Amino acid sequence: MLKNLTIDELEVGMFVKDIILKDSDHKVKNQGVVNSQRTIELLKKQGVVRVVIECDEEAANDSVSKGSEGNSEVSLENEFSNSCDLYEQAAENVKQLFLNASTSKPLTIASMNALANEITDSITRNEHAMTILTRIRQKSNYQREHAINCAVLICGFSLYLGLKKEKVQELTLGALLHDIGTAKVSTTILDKQDKLTKNEMSVVQKHVFWGVEIAKREGFSSPIIIDMLVNHHERLDGSGYPRGIDKSKISKLSRIIAIIDVYDAMTGDKPYKKGLLPQAVFRHLLKEKEKFDPEIVQQFIKYIGIHPVGSLVKLSNDKIGIVLEGNRVEPLKPKIKVIYSLKLNSYTKPIEYDLTEEEFGIVAAIQASDYQINLNKTIRDIVS
């Protein structure tokens, strides 16, 4: 059931379906759970006067659950140190996970479950602290980074969609495991710079079956996890693999993990290829509407932002900034920190700005390598 409230009646934990701006009867799609009082204040500041909330039983339960979590929300700076430690711990766990899988050694179910739960707890406390780390890339660590990043992204996106925490934790675990079968694929094939031969592609595609085999053997056999492992390369038009099924047989969950898998894969640096800017990947996903669910793609872009946290942006005042926090009401006006002067060709003292309050704005998204900016060091320095 939908209910129309004034902005002053909106509370932390409620699930917003639409917002209504001042001097307009038109609704503006802005779906998600209200995580903090700051979100409400931002909506007021942007001229939102009324909201439409979801009041059915399931959404209400989600809102109650998320509301209690939202009360414990902490700042980006306070959660970032914990997120860095957690990401490093995840990297070690996933490295060991892939090593064990490649040598048919037992996987550690308890540690992977605990890792999924800790990622979920961190993103519940602050949705940006771990997500910003997904923009840090190291070519030599692609497989493990891809597993962790997909887990972080599907966790945050699922919470944004209002799913219950228990299901979100399971999805996060499934994302950590979704490519486990690649542990059985030779690195010679995975890191090959030239186009794969037909036989090599056949080997790569077998990672789906190997992944399911490993997961079931080790006790990761819930329907949700198996669905993610089996179908993350299937496409709505039947052009995917391994079974070539079409949209009539592809669940919403599989559509979600397919989009996140492709987004992170295309934005990530590989040993043989530089990653694309998020905006280029968004265009690809939107263009391929026969392959990827266009409604979910739109929701994902709304969630992660046109300029995702951790992205570098060129500003109209000849400065470079890094995005710290998205703005779902005005996506082109996130919260940023200016770090570099194009006029001086040098770093500057980091200064934080809310672009809703400034006369300058974003001109374009940019790659760190184009300006010799060490994004890894920059993110860690300016946030911590």
PyMOL commands that set and color helices and strands:
alter all, ss='L'
color gray80, all
select helices_A, chain A and resi 7-9+37-45+57-70+76-102+109-125+131-135+139-160+165-177+180-184+187-190+198-205+207-218+223-231+247-249+252-267+278-287+294-304+355-357+368-371+375-383
alter helices_A, ss='H'
color red, helices_A
select strands_A, chain A and resi 2-6+15-21+27-33+48-54+312-315+319-325+335-341+346-354+362-366
alter strands_A, ss='S'
color yellow, strands_A
deselect
rebuild
show_as cartoon
